[in-house]
């Protein structure tokens, strides 16, 4: 199943590229363009095509006078003459004109020159095209010079087309296609065998795309061998070149924009960050780069897809219109998706939290593991990965923004010396600041310390200390261990319940009178 899955996408892509190779007849004269001369009048040009390849371009007035031949009529007449030259003789199963003796002759006709097709069996000559004054004027040469140029080009193209239609050439090309097909089948079988051996998805996908490209290249090569399909083969080549250039440009643009976003994120991350909060900067910059980079990649590749469809002569207007209608319909049903993206942007630019922060969102808390413009994923203490859309976030508790704090409480026996216990607890916490292993983790050893509450179960001591971001958890565990040892050495017994209720002064009863 894995091999079929990896082969399916590239093979379908190859079939689509082959299927769209039929050129759409968007206009009566393909390749028609308006070309203004140095002064009026305006000329129109159109290509003369042999087996899908342009030989030269003919010219006519954009607004011909009555009785003059229009550009469309010239294209039709020239195309009919070329088709007659390349026609097949059913009796001899070969072309009407012999490529070995085929020749283009130039015959003057007043101020114009006619190009005639001749061979040993057709000595009278078949008119192919006439070099007009408009042709010469548009090409900035004389009619005689242009006639000689067109003669050479047309004779070369028609001789090649005639040779391609010879029975011997067709049989040779057919045998070649059969051999290529056998090689392709063998290569495909080898590729399927490698799929079963390879465990890497990247390698499997690379082989699948390589096989698909080989098939597409072989199909294109086969289409180029036969005159009936050469037009489609040339169209595939043109489309492949255009699409390749589009995606090469898209990849380069994606890389360049990625570099720009990376530098912009680093600059933006410094805004609002105090000089001593370098750790915050190290967390904020990569988070912004990754979140904006994913959105950037979607925009670039979506645009490249539209341009590729245009290169394949698929009308983008229809795709965009259908996509716009679909987006409008989906938008009404998925309005939260828009809110997700807007809230995601606010999270980034307001620096509410970044990857690596310890946050509490609703009833969930944990380390932010992934942050996109749509969702935030946090990993809790049990290892669960929790995905939360930005639109559902009402409030966030960030326990690691710039610095963290330990609100430490411990209960001692009611009969113990409270002042001595406070002194032992303070020394225990301050000793951590002197320890090389914990010096960087603790910012302020003791912000304040005192007796928080008393009860029959014990006296609650409370100390607050400020730590580096995300270091409060390990520091609390270390304080617990050292406080336990220090109290034991000082002979101070622990109380029963650290969370005992505080004792407050009784309120006076209201005077009944």
C-alpha angles and dihedrals in degrees: 000000000000093000092047091049094052092045095047099068099048093041091052089048090052091049091050092050089051094044095053090052091099104100116232116236097229094162139021094250112038113220094018112160135173112234118186116211125219087280137000138336108065119227131212121211131198132180127252104220131198116186092341096309123110113238099180140321127257125212136216137164114276089226105028119197119250112290094020121121114254124221092253092054092049092051091049094049095045092047091051092050092050091048089052092052091050095043119122124242104229093203095056097027090229138095121289091237122055112232090208093062100024115131139171113223127198116221122183117231107185107290091349135070126222123210111216129193114225140165135164092285096041107048097153091069132232114242110238106168139346121223104227132195089253090056092052094043093051092049093045094234136101121271091247093053093047091048090056091048093050091045092059094044095046095046092051093049096045095046089052090048092049092049090050089057096051114117091236092054092047092050091047093050092046091054089048092052090051091053091047091050091053091051090049092052090051092048091049091051090050090049092052089049091052090051089064092051101043120079097183115098092206093055092045092050091047092053091046092053091044091054091047092050091048090052092048091049092049092049091049091048090051092050091052092055097064125060093221092060104026091101091058092046092052090048091053090050092051092046092046091052093047094046091046091052091047093053094042088054090046092052092047091047090049091052094046093047089047090055091046092049090048093054092041091050091051090051093045092047090062091059110102094004114124118230091253095050099080091136089060090053091052089056099041101050099057091042092056092044094053096043095047091038092061092051091046092052092052093052094046096047094043089054090047089052092054092048090048090053088052090051088053088053092247107143108250091199091067092046093048092045093050090043091049092051091046091047090050091051093046091045092063090050096042106039090140089066090064091047089050091057094044092048090046090056090050091050090055100043095040090046093228092158138335138198108298098031121125106231141167115218112182107312095341128087134177146101117317103243102171133014126187133163089266109036144014121218121203130185114218128208091269092057095253116147108221120196116203124181113227092235091064095053112106099167138358130208110206112196097179106046107135092324141001134223137218116214097196123192131177131172123223131190113282090236095053124105102265095194092052090047091052091050092050092048093049092049090048093054095042091051088063090062089056093051113097091219093057104027095099093043096059120065101173114014097203121008091176138336136191149119108306100184147339135218141153089272097054152308114275115221117197129196128175122204132177119229140180115274114291093001095101095088098056092039092054090053091049092048090051092054096045094043090052091052094043094050090048092052091047092049094243114148121215124240126242103242123028091188097055115145117263120253111237131183113271115254118242115256114245115259107254089208 
